[in-house]
Amino acid sequence: MVFVQRWRVITAFALVGAATQLVWLTYAPVTTVAAEHFGVSESAIGWLANMFPLLYVVLAVPAGIALDRWFRPSLIAGAVLTAIGAALRLLDGGFAMVLVGQTVVAVAQPLVLNAITGIAGHYLDEKDRPTGIAVGTASTFAGMAAAFVLGAALPEESQLITLTAIGTIFAVLAAAALTVELMRAGTGPTASTSTSVVALRATLGDRYVRRLCVAVFFPFGTFVALATFGQALLEPSGVSADAASIVLLVNVAAGVVGCAVIPVAVLRRGIELPAVMVGLTASAAACLLVALAPGLATGFLAFVLIGATLLPALPIVLAMAERHTGAAEGTAAGLIWMTGNLGGLVVAGLTGLLVDQPALAFGLCATTTILGVPLALRLRREETVATA
């Protein structure tokens, strides 16, 4: 009975994780239509999504500290704020209120995503934690995929309110489910007795955690860059916008499957860093393939490979951080997410400058991805020395 209750908590958390991403990307697939509906520029609509990584960089560490000290209240706050922010977008139908709602969800997002390792650590046995972390991470990419699917299914201006309402209903139901399950399950392990400042200093001073953060900077940036500019980069090779949307959707779907399956097998066999290096190498090769031979077939193959091999690196790294830091897993996860989002801003920014030169842009993504390999190799050597 306890086992089932614990997994109900994980399932409810996964729904909230998916909700944050669904709300984040509500307007991304229908940018042009949304701009016409609200009477603003497409750039303004873009900021409804772009504010999320920006605020994550600022709020990741404070959210991680809050989760380390007050895990259950902080996570419930994140879920409830996500539901409130989603609902605010429906109040008056104007852009200003939509912007306010998206901002509230962007503030809540770090409280949810930073808890991926904590929810597993608080409510699952050690042997089940890799699976819990994999499920939590996969749910975020499933939310992204759902946003793209709904955008494709409801592309008209007259359907925009329906599109927003679906995300809102999902967020409200997910928040209610997680709140109920967390209250039923109790607090989990006792919170850390160390002060927030002490936990932060210890985590920042941990060389292993710092290297984990650096290792995700470039690969995470590559994924964000390709998700942002994939359609524009494939277009010059004759790939239509509709075909590119399918490619990007399959990319995320492959990531969902990869995140749900690969980390569990890898962590149980203790081959985390070799698996990360293989994934980074395969993803870099995929970027190079589409740089040298652009087209629908190569683009489809490359993006599927990237989704299946690059995205699972994130739950693997998060699980490594949880295992290494213990009670400070929220702070460590916050640092990793912050670094990844910062990498997304940097690599996507550089890729955007090369959007009219797809070969160079894909080459840049290949380079930034392969840079993670020597960083992972250094971590492996450090683990070998530590266990010698």
PyMOL commands that set and color helices and strands:
alter all, ss='L'
color gray80, all
select helices_A, chain A and resi 2-24+28-38+42-69+71-88+95-113+115-123+126-153+157-185+196-204+207-237+241-269+272-292+296-309+313-353+358-370+372-387
alter helices_A, ss='H'
color red, helices_A
deselect
rebuild
show_as cartoon
